[in-house]
Amino acid sequence: MARKFLYIVAALIVLVIAVLLALRLFGLQLSRLALVPGEPFAALAPLPADAYAHNDMWIARPGKAENPARWTPAGITPEPARINATVFFIHPTSYLARAHWNAPLNDAEANDRAIKFVRAQASVFGNAKDIWIPRYRQATLGAFLTDKPEGQRALEGAYRDVLAAFDAFMANQDSDTPIILAAHSQGSMHLARLLKDRIAGKPIASRIVAAYVIGWPVPVTADLPALGLPPCEGPDQTGCILSWQSYAEPAGYADTMDLFEAIPGLAGKSRRGDRYLCTNPLTGGMGGSAPASANRGMLKSSADFSQGEIVQGGAPARCDDKGFLLIGPGPDLGPYVLPNNNYHMYDYSLFWATMRADVARRVEAFGKK
């Protein structure tokens, strides 16, 4: 069962066309052979205590000359950083090699891919006053394709880096700085744990504008109570969590649902029969439906994610009874749609302009509290 679950997790985080082709044409077993590291696992040495004091440990932070999260696609006029909040964003998996269980910090290909993902995703927060995006020794994709303990150890090592980065981030914040937390995929898995370990029951919770835990399941009974923030029930609510997983219809998520529920939740309860938190990004609240006309614009990126443009109109959105976000037949945003109509890769892109407005609205509401 654990092996099957890890295979499903891998399907949730696959981020490049090569992996998609492997999954579609050759199956999970061949993908496992191609992507699971062959080297013996070596525990990551702790980073130096001052590691995140250095600019080269960050994709973006104040003081760096370039910030890919400030990128704007064609059709969007660049604006000054006018939103009074600071963003901490954890990027998704960008290391796909099998040479190591955890990405070396100097891996040029993984770093370049991470920057492109940041450009497509974290750019929805591009108007924020400050944006911090750490590099971390992320678990390689193959760590999700094995039931060996090495896979979990790789994820634990990655999470320790994320915690160190967050602590360094917080040490650089004024005591009253409004904070936005956001992530995608593997990043959102780490963010959920970070919420449990660093936010829940602590004074900092009162400073969180919102937490965007996108592209990772958040069971409302088994996980959500441990995260320390309620779900966002309306577009002006602050101090809350947004989460969704995007599927075109007909959505083939039954296996994902069954296998994910076999794993205990972060609150120590069974996920069996639970419902996932589903924020409708077009309404800003839990559940419900909204037509495509409510979508302010989708981001359609080039195949290598180096460029993009805003496409007006776009996908509708509705949360089904289980908590998956359904987007109708699904628009053509590129070649990275996963099997079973899974639009995981496009969780941000589908609602790019709407999310950008959502961020601004929640920060404004937070400022009026």
C-alpha positions as CSV (number, residue, x, y, z in Angstrom):
1,M,0.0,0.0,0.0
2,A,2.8,2.4,0.8
3,R,4.4,1.8,-2.6
4,K,1.1,2.5,-4.3
5,F,0.6,5.7,-2.3
6,L,4.1,6.9,-3.2
7,Y,3.3,6.3,-6.9
8,I,0.2,8.5,-6.6
9,V,2.2,11.2,-4.9
10,A,4.6,11.1,-7.8
11,A,1.7,11.6,-10.2
12,L,0.9,14.7,-8.2
13,I,4.3,16.3,-8.6
14,V,5.5,15.3,-12.1
15,L,6.5,18.6,-13.7
16,V,8.1,18.0,-17.0
17,I,7.1,16.4,-20.3
18,A,9.8,13.7,-20.2
19,V,8.3,12.3,-17.1
20,L,4.8,12.5,-18.5
21,L,5.9,10.5,-21.5
22,A,7.5,7.9,-19.3
23,L,4.3,7.6,-17.3
24,R,2.0,7.5,-20.3
25,L,4.0,5.3,-22.6
26,F,6.0,3.0,-20.3
27,G,4.3,2.9,-17.0
28,L,5.3,3.5,-13.4
29,Q,7.6,0.5,-13.1
30,L,9.9,1.8,-15.9
31,S,9.7,5.3,-14.5
32,R,10.9,3.9,-11.2
33,L,13.9,2.3,-12.9
34,A,14.7,5.5,-14.7
35,L,14.2,8.0,-11.9
36,V,14.8,6.3,-8.5
37,P,18.4,7.0,-7.4
38,G,20.7,4.0,-7.4
39,E,23.2,5.4,-4.9
40,P,23.1,4.5,-1.3
41,F,21.3,7.1,0.8
42,A,23.5,9.5,2.7
43,A,21.9,11.7,5.2
44,L,22.2,15.4,4.4
45,A,24.6,17.2,6.6
46,P,23.0,20.1,8.4
47,L,23.4,23.4,6.6
48,P,25.6,26.0,8.3
49,A,23.7,28.0,10.9
50,D,24.1,31.1,8.8
51,A,23.4,29.4,5.4
52,Y,20.3,31.5,4.7
53,A,22.0,34.7,5.5
54,H,23.6,34.5,2.1
55,N,21.9,35.7,-1.1
56,D,22.9,32.6,-3.1
57,M,20.6,30.4,-0.9
58,W,17.6,32.3,-2.2
59,I,15.9,32.5,-5.6
60,A,14.4,35.7,-4.4
61,R,14.8,38.0,-1.4
62,P,15.2,41.7,-0.8
63,G,18.6,42.8,-2.0
64,K,19.0,40.4,-4.9
65,A,19.3,42.1,-8.3
66,E,16.8,39.8,-10.0
67,N,13.5,38.4,-8.8
68,P,11.7,36.0,-11.2
69,A,8.5,36.4,-9.1
70,R,8.3,40.1,-10.3
71,W,7.9,38.8,-13.9
72,T,4.7,39.7,-15.7
73,P,3.3,37.9,-18.7
74,A,2.3,39.6,-21.9
75,G,-1.0,41.5,-21.4
76,I,-0.1,42.6,-17.8
77,T,1.4,46.0,-17.2
78,P,4.2,45.8,-14.6
79,E,3.4,47.6,-11.4
80,P,5.5,48.7,-8.4
81,A,5.5,46.6,-5.3
82,R,2.4,48.2,-3.8
83,I,0.9,45.4,-1.7
84,N,1.8,45.7,2.0
85,A,2.8,42.1,2.7
86,T,5.8,39.9,2.6
87,V,5.6,36.5,0.8
88,F,7.4,33.3,1.7
89,F,7.0,30.9,-1.3
90,I,8.3,27.3,-1.5
91,H,8.8,26.1,-5.1
92,P,7.8,22.7,-6.4
93,T,10.0,19.8,-7.5
94,S,12.5,20.9,-10.1
95,Y,15.2,18.2,-9.6
96,L,14.4,15.1,-11.7
97,A,17.8,13.4,-11.9
98,R,18.6,10.0,-10.2
99,A,22.1,10.8,-9.4
100,H,21.2,11.9,-5.8
101,W,18.3,11.5,-3.4
102,N,18.3,15.2,-2.7
103,A,19.1,18.0,-5.2
104,P,22.6,19.5,-4.9
105,L,22.2,23.2,-4.3
106,N,24.5,23.9,-7.3
107,D,22.6,21.8,-9.8
108,A,22.3,24.2,-12.7
109,E,19.4,22.4,-14.5
110,A,17.3,22.1,-11.4
111,N,18.0,25.7,-10.4
112,D,17.0,27.0,-13.9
113,R,13.8,24.9,-13.9
114,A,12.9,26.2,-10.4
115,I,13.3,29.8,-11.6
116,K,10.9,29.1,-14.5
117,F,8.4,27.6,-12.2
118,V,8.7,30.6,-9.9
119,R,8.1,32.8,-12.8
120,A,4.8,31.0,-13.7
121,Q,3.5,30.6,-10.2
122,A,4.9,33.0,-7.6
123,S,4.4,35.9,-10.1
124,V,0.8,36.0,-8.8
125,F,2.3,37.5,-5.7
126,G,4.6,39.8,-7.7
127,N,3.0,43.0,-6.4
128,A,4.0,42.2,-2.8
129,K,6.4,44.5,-0.9
130,D,8.9,41.7,-0.4
131,I,9.2,38.2,-1.8
132,W,11.4,35.5,-0.3
133,I,11.9,32.1,-2.1
134,P,14.5,29.8,-0.7
135,R,16.6,27.2,-2.5
136,Y,16.5,23.9,-0.7
137,R,17.8,20.4,-1.1
138,Q,14.5,19.2,-2.4
139,A,13.8,15.5,-2.7
140,T,14.3,14.2,-6.2
141,L,11.3,13.0,-8.2
142,G,12.4,9.4,-7.8
143,A,12.0,9.7,-4.0
144,F,8.3,9.5,-4.6
145,L,8.6,6.4,-6.8
146,T,9.9,4.0,-4.2
147,D,8.7,2.4,-1.0
148,K,12.3,2.3,0.3
149,P,12.9,4.4,3.4
150,E,15.4,6.5,1.5
151,G,12.5,8.3,-0.2
152,Q,11.0,9.5,3.1
153,R,14.5,10.4,4.4
154,A,15.0,12.5,1.4
155,L,11.8,14.4,2.1
156,E,12.7,14.8,5.7
157,G,16.0,16.3,4.7
158,A,14.3,18.7,2.3
159,Y,11.9,19.8,5.0
160,R,14.7,20.6,7.4
161,D,16.1,23.0,4.9
162,V,12.7,24.6,4.4
163,L,12.4,25.1,8.2
164,A,15.8,26.7,8.3
165,A,14.9,29.0,5.5
166,F,11.6,30.0,7.2
167,D,13.4,30.7,10.5
168,A,15.9,32.9,8.7
169,F,13.0,34.6,6.9
170,M,11.2,35.4,10.1
171,A,14.4,36.7,11.7
172,N,14.4,39.4,9.0
173,Q,10.8,40.5,9.5
174,D,9.5,43.4,11.6
175,S,7.2,42.3,14.3
176,D,4.1,43.6,12.6
177,T,4.8,42.6,9.0
178,P,1.8,40.9,7.3
179,I,2.9,37.5,5.9
180,I,1.6,35.5,3.0
181,L,2.7,31.8,2.8
182,A,2.4,30.0,-0.5
183,A,3.7,26.9,-2.3
184,H,2.9,24.3,-4.9
185,S,3.2,20.5,-5.0
186,Q,6.3,19.2,-3.0
187,G,6.5,22.8,-1.7
188,S,2.9,22.6,-0.5
189,M,3.6,19.3,1.3
190,H,6.4,21.1,3.2
191,L,4.2,24.1,3.7
192,A,1.5,22.0,5.4
193,R,4.0,20.7,7.8
194,L,5.5,24.1,8.4
195,L,2.0,25.4,9.3
196,K,1.8,22.7,11.9
197,D,5.3,23.2,13.3
198,R,5.7,27.0,13.1
199,I,2.3,28.6,12.9
200,A,-0.3,26.6,14.7
201,G,-0.9,27.9,18.3
202,K,1.8,30.6,18.0
203,P,1.6,34.4,18.0
204,I,2.7,34.5,14.3
205,A,-0.6,33.0,13.3
206,S,-2.2,36.5,13.8
207,R,0.1,37.9,11.1
208,I,-0.8,35.5,8.3
209,V,-2.8,37.1,5.6
210,A,-3.4,33.8,3.9
211,A,-1.7,30.4,3.2
212,Y,-1.9,29.2,-0.4
213,V,-1.4,25.4,0.0
214,I,-1.9,24.6,-3.7
215,G,-1.6,21.3,-5.5
216,W,-1.5,19.1,-2.4
217,P,-4.4,17.4,-0.6
218,V,-5.5,19.0,2.7
219,P,-8.1,16.7,4.4
220,V,-10.5,18.8,6.4
221,T,-10.6,16.5,9.4
222,A,-7.4,14.6,9.3
223,D,-5.0,17.4,8.5
224,L,-6.6,20.9,8.6
225,P,-7.1,21.1,12.4
226,A,-3.3,20.6,12.9
227,L,-2.4,23.5,10.6
228,G,-3.5,26.3,13.0
229,L,-5.6,28.3,10.5
230,P,-9.2,27.9,9.3
231,P,-10.2,27.5,5.7
232,C,-11.0,30.6,3.7
233,E,-14.8,30.8,3.5
234,G,-15.0,34.1,1.6
235,P,-13.0,36.4,-0.6
236,D,-12.3,39.0,2.1
237,Q,-11.3,36.6,4.9
238,T,-7.8,36.7,6.2
239,G,-5.7,34.4,8.4
240,C,-7.0,31.3,6.5
241,I,-5.9,28.6,4.1
242,L,-6.7,28.2,0.4
243,S,-6.1,24.8,-1.3
244,W,-7.2,23.1,-4.5
245,Q,-6.3,20.3,-6.9
246,S,-7.4,20.9,-10.5
247,Y,-9.0,18.3,-12.8
248,A,-10.7,18.5,-16.1
249,E,-13.9,16.4,-16.6
250,P,-14.3,13.5,-16.5
251,A,-11.9,13.5,-13.6
252,G,-10.1,10.3,-12.9
253,Y,-9.0,10.7,-9.3
254,A,-10.5,7.6,-7.7
255,D,-7.2,5.8,-7.2
256,T,-5.5,8.9,-5.9
257,M,-8.3,9.4,-3.4
258,D,-8.3,5.8,-2.1
259,L,-4.6,5.6,-1.7
260,F,-4.0,9.0,-0.2
261,E,-6.7,8.2,2.4
262,A,-4.8,5.1,3.6
263,I,-2.1,7.4,5.1
264,P,-2.6,8.9,8.6
265,G,-3.2,12.7,8.6
266,L,-1.2,15.4,10.2
267,A,-3.7,15.6,13.0
268,G,-3.2,12.0,13.8
269,K,-6.5,10.9,12.4
270,S,-7.4,8.6,9.5
271,R,-8.0,10.2,6.2
272,R,-10.4,7.5,5.2
273,G,-13.7,9.0,4.0
274,D,-12.5,12.5,4.6
275,R,-13.2,15.4,2.3
276,Y,-10.4,17.6,0.9
277,L,-10.3,21.3,1.4
278,C,-11.4,22.9,-1.9
279,T,-11.2,26.6,-2.3
280,N,-12.9,27.8,-5.4
281,P,-10.4,30.3,-6.7
282,L,-13.1,32.1,-8.8
283,T,-15.2,32.9,-5.7
284,G,-12.5,33.0,-3.0
285,G,-14.6,30.7,-0.8
286,M,-15.1,27.1,0.0
287,G,-16.9,24.9,-2.4
288,G,-19.5,26.1,-4.9
289,S,-19.1,26.8,-8.6
290,A,-18.4,29.7,-10.9
291,P,-18.6,30.1,-14.7
292,A,-15.7,30.8,-17.0
293,S,-16.8,34.4,-17.3
294,A,-15.7,34.9,-13.6
295,N,-12.1,33.9,-14.6
296,R,-10.1,37.1,-15.0
297,G,-7.5,35.4,-17.2
298,M,-5.3,32.3,-17.5
299,L,-1.5,32.2,-17.9
300,K,-0.5,30.3,-21.0
301,S,3.2,29.7,-20.9
302,S,5.6,28.6,-23.6
303,A,6.7,25.0,-23.5
304,D,9.8,25.8,-21.5
305,F,8.0,28.3,-19.2
306,S,10.3,31.1,-20.2
307,Q,7.5,33.3,-21.6
308,G,3.8,33.5,-21.3
309,E,0.6,35.5,-22.0
310,I,-2.7,36.0,-20.4
311,V,-5.6,34.4,-22.1
312,Q,-9.0,36.0,-21.3
313,G,-12.0,34.0,-20.1
314,G,-10.8,30.5,-19.5
315,A,-11.9,27.7,-17.3
316,P,-14.9,27.6,-15.0
317,A,-14.4,26.0,-11.5
318,R,-16.5,24.0,-9.2
319,C,-15.7,21.9,-6.1
320,D,-17.2,18.4,-6.1
321,D,-18.4,16.5,-3.1
322,K,-15.0,15.0,-2.4
323,G,-13.1,18.3,-2.6
324,F,-11.5,18.2,-6.0
325,L,-11.7,21.3,-8.2
326,L,-13.3,20.5,-11.6
327,I,-12.6,22.9,-14.5
328,G,-15.0,21.6,-17.2
329,P,-13.5,20.0,-20.3
330,G,-10.2,21.7,-19.6
331,P,-8.5,24.4,-21.7
332,D,-5.4,24.0,-23.8
333,L,-2.6,25.5,-21.7
334,G,0.2,23.3,-23.0
335,P,1.5,19.7,-23.0
336,Y,1.8,19.0,-19.3
337,V,-1.7,17.7,-18.4
338,L,-1.2,14.5,-16.4
339,P,-3.1,11.3,-17.0
340,N,-6.7,11.1,-15.9
341,N,-7.3,14.8,-16.8
342,N,-5.1,16.0,-13.9
343,Y,-4.2,19.7,-14.4
344,H,-1.8,19.7,-11.4
345,M,0.9,21.5,-13.4
346,Y,-1.5,24.3,-14.1
347,D,-3.1,24.9,-10.7
348,Y,-1.8,28.4,-10.6
349,S,-1.9,29.1,-14.4
350,L,-5.6,28.3,-14.7
351,F,-6.5,31.2,-12.4
352,W,-3.4,33.5,-12.6
353,A,-5.2,36.9,-12.9
354,T,-7.9,35.9,-10.5
355,M,-5.3,34.8,-7.9
356,R,-3.4,38.1,-8.3
357,A,-6.6,40.0,-7.5
358,D,-7.3,37.6,-4.6
359,V,-4.0,38.4,-3.0
360,A,-4.5,42.1,-3.3
361,R,-8.0,41.9,-1.9
362,R,-7.0,39.8,1.2
363,V,-4.0,42.1,2.0
364,E,-6.3,45.1,1.8
365,A,-8.8,43.4,4.1
366,F,-6.0,42.5,6.5
367,G,-4.9,46.1,6.6
368,K,-8.3,47.2,7.8
369,K,-8.5,44.8,10.8
